[in-house]
Amino acid sequence: MVRQRVSQTDGQQHVCRECVHVVIETKFSTLSLKGEPTLGRCPYYTGGKYCVLLSQKSCGHFKNNIKV
């Protein structure tokens, strides 16, 4: 049997990188090989104690970072 893809009902999929609450970490140890940041701090992710991946799915506290 072939497994069918499950699509989201609202049609929007956001990641932590797009959230207003996330502060991007720019320390040398958190950069990728290309020099792009991969981790950020979110106050809602275990009380801001640990870093969150910028590419992971957003949580229920997501607010879109509108750039004009």
PENORTA-V587554 format. One line per field, one symbol per residue. psi: psi as a letter, one per 30 degrees, with the letter a starting at -180 (. if undefined). burial: + if it has 16 or more other C-alpha atoms within 10 Angstrom, else -. A space follows every 10 residues. Layout:
psi->???
burial->???
//
This chain:
psi->kkklkklkef fkjllffgke fkkkkglefg llffgkkfll kkffjhggel lkkfglklaf gkkkjjk.
burial->---------- -----++++- +++++----+ ------++++ ++-------- ++++---+-- -+------
//
